[in-house]
Amino acid sequence: MLILTEQLVKLPDPLLIETLSFVDVKDYEWIAGFVLDEKTKKKLYQVCIRNGGQIAYEFYVD
């Protein structure tokens, strides 16, 4: 659910994901996820989700 299928196929398998989550004063739930290279820990992809829906993403690799 964090990463859309068409984005997932561009990333390594298995994934190393770090996540942050919080609920703001308006009761919006926010999740940020970062896919990292397993060996170098370099950021490959970032996703931002609000209330269960992806609102932004960014690839850091081709």
C-alpha positions in Angstrom: 0.0 0.0 0.0 2.9 2.4 0.6 4.3 2.1 -3.0 2.2 1.9 -6.1 2.8 -1.2 -8.3 4.1 0.7 -11.3 6.7 2.4 -8.9 7.5 -0.8 -7.1 8.8 -2.6 -10.2 11.6 0.0 -10.5 12.9 -0.8 -7.0 15.1 -3.6 -5.7 13.7 -6.8 -4.2 13.7 -7.1 -1.2 13.2 -3.5 -0.1 14.8 -1.8 2.8 12.3 0.9 3.9 12.5 3.4 6.7 9.3 5.1 7.7 8.0 8.0 9.8 4.5 8.5 10.9 2.5 11.0 12.9 -0.9 12.5 13.3 -1.2 16.3 13.1 -3.5 18.7 15.0 -6.2 18.2 12.3 -6.1 14.4 12.8 -4.4 13.9 9.4 -2.3 10.8 9.4 1.1 11.3 7.6 3.5 8.6 6.6 6.9 9.2 4.9 8.7 6.2 3.5 12.3 6.0 2.3 13.6 3.1 0.3 17.3 2.7 0.8 20.0 0.7 -1.0 20.7 -2.3 1.3 24.5 -2.0 1.0 25.2 1.7 0.8 22.1 3.0 2.6 21.7 5.6 -0.2 18.2 6.9 -0.7 16.6 5.4 -3.8 13.0 6.5 -3.5 10.7 8.6 -1.2 7.0 8.5 -0.7 4.6 10.8 1.2 1.1 9.5 2.2 -1.7 11.5 3.9 -4.7 9.7 5.3 -3.9 6.5 3.4 -3.4 8.1 0.0 -0.1 8.8 -1.8 0.3 12.5 -2.3 3.9 12.7 -3.5 6.9 10.5 -4.5 10.4 10.9 -5.8 12.9 8.5 -7.4 16.6 9.2 -6.8 17.8 6.6 -9.3 17.1 6.0 -13.0 
